[in-house]
Amino acid sequence: MRRYDIDSVRVIVFGILIFYHVGMFFAPWSWHIKNNTIYDGLIFPMLFVNQWRLPLLYIISGMGTCYALSKRNGRQFITERFKRLFIPLVIGMIFIVPPQVYFERLDDGQFSGNYFDFWTTQAFVETYPDGNVSWHHLWFLPYLLLFSLVLCPVFLYLSKHPQTWILRKLRSASSKIFGLYVLIIPLFLWKIFLAPHFPSTHALAGDWFTLANDCTLFFIGYLLVSLKDVFWDTVQKNRRKYLLCGIIGFSLLMSLGFGWGSFPGKIYLSAYVEVFNLWSWCLVLIGYAARYLNHKSKTLQYANEAVYPFYILHQTIIVALGYYLKNADWGFLPKFSIMVIGTFGITWLIYEFGIRRYAFIRPLFGLKNKR
């Protein structure tokens, strides 16, 4: 049975991603294009979102993989993954990402001229950041493709052996209120042993912490759906308890990051609180969605199909808008509103009138052709 709550969470998280990337234009962190005024207060809401948005996306992707494999064999699944991930990645790197790099180079004074000159002479010279070839925000696609290929044999084995030990143990643990928290153990280990030595680069090669951590989250998503009603009943029944855990976890995380000095074992405590916090909020959002959003609607059906092209297109539009708005003396709220509304509006226009209606374009953005 299709879980419409998973579709709803997917749409919500990708919608939040647009707000987050617009926020990066104003926040005191390095990004492709920066506003002429930086707002330090954005750190706290963006840190809150940043803790769980990517983990939740990988968990949802793992859940979707479980449903996909229930209707496909291994070869069909891998073929479908290549069509939906690799083709949009290539199209994105050729047509969608180069405008972002172009505006970056204009902003840095590293290039002058029109976009056509840049695309034909500079866009595909060496790799970013020294050169201009990059996948920028589309890094999620090659990682997801790699995880799908690597874990496909494991998923096929688990689908044929639903009583294997890992599913039996996890099914037993998940029936308890806090039993699902056993799944943060590998996340904690990656945070302790890999994160200090391999900071995230999203360059795939050598990005060992991100590879291990995100692959684990993807695998967890598959496991959770494999538990079937045991999992859904647990998260729905205990969603308020998980919400309390999330509030406590984020409060502790902010205290450790901004309020407490150094002390022995702080690195271990911080790592545990971080994974505890992100996992709590993932359970909160899944639990509340299971309670209130597991129903079919035409709006959800439309948004669920549109979300992938929106993901591919949105950052290019944000960067372009940011380049032309950065020096305007309008204050935070007008600029933020224009960029959010403009990004959603322009992306929707491109999707509705340039992608959705054309059978030969749809696969380029990861969409299936309707029968």
Protein Blocks (a to p, Z undefined) as FASTA:
>chain_A
ZZfklmmmmmmmmmmmmmmmmmmmmmccdcfbdcfbdcfklmmmmmmmmmmmmmmmmmmm
mmmmmmmmmmccfklmmmmmmmmmmmmmmmmmmmmmmmmmmmmmmmnopagcdfklmmmm
mmmgcjafklmcdfkjmmmmmmmmmmmmmmmmmmmmmmmmmmbmklmmmmmmmmpmklmm
mmmmmmmmmmmmmmmmmcceklopoplmlmmmmmmmmmmmmmmmmnmmmlmmmmmmmmmm
mmmmmmmmmmmmmmmmmmpccdehklmmmmmmmmmmmmmmmmmmmmmmmmmmmccdfklm
mmmmmmmmmmmmmmmmmmmmmmmmmmpcgbjmlmmmmmmmmmmmmmmmmmmmmmmmpmkl
mmmnopacdZZ
